[in-house]
Amino acid sequence: MTEPVALLALGIEAAIGWPQALYRRAGHPVGLFARTIARLDARWNDPARSDRARRLLGVATVAIVVTATSTAAFGVELALRRLPPPWSWIGLALAAWPALAQRGLFEHVRPVADRLHSGDLGGARDAVARIVGRDTQGLDEAGVARAAIESLAESFCDGVAAPLFWLVVAGLPGLWAYKAINTADSLIGHKEAPYRMFGWAAARIDDLANLVPARVAACLLCLAGARGWATMRRDARRHASPNAGWTEAAMAGALGVRLAGPVRYEGVLHDKPWIGTQGRDARPRDIDRALAVYVRACALLWLLAALAAWEGTV
């Protein structure tokens, strides 16, 4: 998509995010994906079925959600393109805006730092619990800071860079297909039971969809932080995900801290390797620094979106 649609969509989301009043009244489009996936999960992910059957039904689940989403998005784009510019650009940007989360991500991470700065560790644990899946009530100050920074780094790809990449590459169908895939991965793309078979397709397709955006996002974080390249190259593959380690390692190197490491999920300790092995423990002020790096990286995305629009006009 070579028009200034991506730039306009970024501008709308940066200005207003996804307003709480709108969320209370209408929810969010991703919620529709989540409800559809949950219904198919309840119907098809039956432990009585064979592993092969559950894997095939998981493939069908992703295919149904992605096909329906991309078809609807194609119809919307086709209709909006019948409008003359700039109305077509504005309409397309409004249709793309809900899939981006640059402001929303900032607004979820900022309160974690604010509570730590005020000495409210319990409030910081509660705030970070809204953005991570790990157990948070036993985290110390460094653990809370680390969790917030990790979430910010990983979500820079999932919530900003990757949606924008697919918008530029494949328009509204690509953008919303990505959001459907990413939602499926977050809900069912787990290695543990009962999703090891049923969520296999969601996890693998999400890995493919993020392959290029994750590496682009990691490079932008290194540029925004003015360092981190060596840590990114050395530690990116220490993460279980083929993609998340890139942005986490880039952020760890940019800040000079260590991320990942041992973490508890539902009371079970998982001994994950450290990323940024030569760094120190994260501190509350490192969340502030991470947010500053994130804002600069978003600005670089704006620049790339502007260049893409300019290339389309020459």
N, C-alpha and C positions, 0 to 999 in steps of 0.2 A: 504494500500500500504506500505509494509514493507521495500522495498529497499530505498536507500538514495535519492529517487526522491524528497521528500518534502524538504529536506535540500538543494539539488541542486537548486530547484526552488526558495527557499528563497534567496540563494546566488546570483542567476542571477538577481532577482528583486532588491536586495539591491545594486548591482553593477551598474545597468543601469536604473532601474525603467522602465517606458514606454517612450522611447525617443520622444521628440517633433517632430523630423524629421519623425519618423515612424508614429506618430499620424497624421501628416499632409498628409502623403502619403496614409496611409491605414486605418486611424481611429483606433478604438479599437473594439475587439470582442463584448463587451457589447453594442456597438452601434447597432449591428445587432439585438440583443434582443429588444432594445428600439424601433427600426423602426418597427419590427414585431408587438410588442404590440401596438404601436401607430396606425398602420393600422387596427388591430382588434378592438381597442377602437373606432376609427372613424366609423367603419362599424357596430358594434354590440351594443355599449353603447348609444342607442337611447332613449331619455326621453319618447318617445311615447310608448315604450315597458313597460310591467308590471315589478314590482320589482322582481318577481320570475323569469321571463325570463332573466332579466339583470343579476341576480345572477348566473343563470345557464350558461349564455354565458361568464360570468367572469371566472367561473370554467373551461369552455372549452378553454378560452384564455390561462390560466396558463397551462392546460394540454398539449395544442399544443406546446407551447414554451418549456416547460420542456422536453416533450417526444422527440421533434426534437433535442434539444440540447444534451440530455443524449445519444441518439442513435448515433449521430454523434461523440460524445466523446468516446463512446464505440468502434466504428469502428477505430478511430485513435489509441486508446490504444491497440486494438487487433493487428493492423498493426505494431506498434512500438515494441510490445513485441516479435515479430518474429526476431528482431535484437538481436545479442548477447550482453551481458553486456561488457563494460559499455555503449555502444552506445544506447541500449534500455533505460537505465536510463537517459542519456542525452536528448534523444528525448522526453521522458515523461516529464522531467523537463521543457524543452522548451515549451511543450504544456500546462503545468500548469502555467508557469511564468506570463502570462498576467492577470491571475485571482487574483494575489496577489498585494497588494498596500502599502507595508510597507514604501518604499522610497517615493512613490508618496504622501502619506499622510503627511509625514514629510515635504516634499517640498511645500505643500500647506499651512501648518500651520506656518512654519518658517517666511514667509514674514509678517504675521500679527504682530508677536512680533517685527520684525525689524522696521516696520513702527511706532509702538507705542513707541519704544525706541528712535526713531528720532524725536518724537513729531508730526508726521504726522497722526493725527486722521482720516482725510478724506481718506488718502491712506489705513489706517488700516481697515476702514469700507468697502472700495472697495475690499480689499484682503479677508476679512472674508465673504463677500457676495458671493464669489466663492465657499464656502464650506458649507454654511448654507442656509436654506430656509426662515428664518425670515427676517423681515424688519431690515435693518442695518443702514440706514442713520440717524436715531435718537439716535443711541446708544452712550453712553458716553464711556470713556476709560475702565471702569469696565465691561460694557456690551459687548464691543468688546472682551475683554480678556475672559470673561465667555463663549461667543459663540464659540470662538476658542477652548477652553479647552473641552467644551462639545462635539464638533464635533470630536476632536481627540479621546476622550474616547469612544464615540459610534462607530466611524469608526475603532477603533482597533479591535472590534469584527467583524463588517461587512466586512472590507477590508483585514484583516489579519488572525485573529484567526479562524473565522468560515470557510473561504475557505480552510485553512490548515487542519482543523479538518475533513472536508468532503473529502479532498484529501487523507488523511491517512485512513479514514474509508471506502471510496467507490471509490477510484481512480479517474481518469479523469471524468467518468460519474457523480460521486457524486459532485465533485468540480464544474463542469460547470452547473449541474442542480441547485446547490445552487446559482450560479451567476445569472442564469435566474430567479429564484424565487426572489432573492433580488432586481433585476432590476425591476421586475413586481411590487413588493411592493413599491418601491420608486416612480414609475410612477402612479400607480392606486390604491395602497393600502391605500386610505384615507377615513376617516369617513364622510367627507363633500361631498355634491353634486358636481359633478355628479357621484362620485365613491363609494358612500356608499354601493350600491348593487353590482355594476360591479367589484369593487376591493375587495370584501369581501374575496374571496378565496385567492387572492395574500397576503393579510394581515395575514390571519390565518395560511397559510402554511409557510410564513416567520417567524412567531412567533415560530412555531414548529421547523423549521430548525435552529433557533438560540438558542433554549432552553438550550442545553448543552454548546455550544461554548461561550455564553454570560457569563455564570457563571465561566467557566474556565478562560476566559479573565479577568474577575473581580478579581479573585484570583491572577492571574499573576500580575495585576496592584498593588494589595496590597503587594505582595511579592517584586515587583520592587520598591515600594515606602516605604517599611519597616513599613507601617502602613495603616490604612484605614478600617480594618476589622469591627470595631464597627459601623462606618458610613455606610458601605456596608450593614451590617445586618439590621440596623435600617431604612435606607432611600431607599433601592433598590426598594421597592414596591410603593414608592411615585410617580413614573413616570407612565404615561399613558400606556407605552409599558411594557409588561411583561419581556422584556429583556434589553432594553436600560438603565433602571435605575440601573442595576447591575454595569456596567462599569462606568457610571457617578458617582454613589455613591462611588465606589472604588477610583476613581480619586479625587473626592472632599475630601474624608477622607485622602488620601495620601498627598494632598497639604494643607489641613486645610482651604479650601475655600468653599463657597457655590455656587452651580450651579443651573440650571433650573430657576424657578421663573417666574414672569410675562414676557410675550413676545408678540410682535406684528407680525401678519401675514396679509399681504395685508391690513394694516391699522386697523385691528381689534385686540384689546388687549385680550389675553388669560391669565387668572389668574392661572397659573400653580403653584403647590406647590414647595417650595424650597427643594433642595437635598443638604445635608451637612448643616443642619440647625444651627449647632453650629460653623460654619466657618465664615470667614470674606469675604468681597468682593474681587474678583479676581483683581490682578494687572498685568501689563505687564510682570514683572519678573516671575510671576506664569506660563505664557506660556512656558518660558524657562525651568522651573522646570517640567512642564507637559511633555515636549518633552524628557527630560532626563529620566523620569519615563517610558515613552513610549519606548524609545530605550532599556532600561533594560528589559522591558517586552517582547520586540521582541527577545532579546537575550535568554530569558527563553524559548520562543517558538522554537528557534534554538536548544536549549538543548533537548527539548522534541522530536523534529524531529530526532535528532541524536540518542536518546534513542530508538525511534521507529525503526529506521534503524538497530541499533545494535541488538535489540530483534529479528528482522527478520533473522539475520545471525547466531544466536545461537540455 
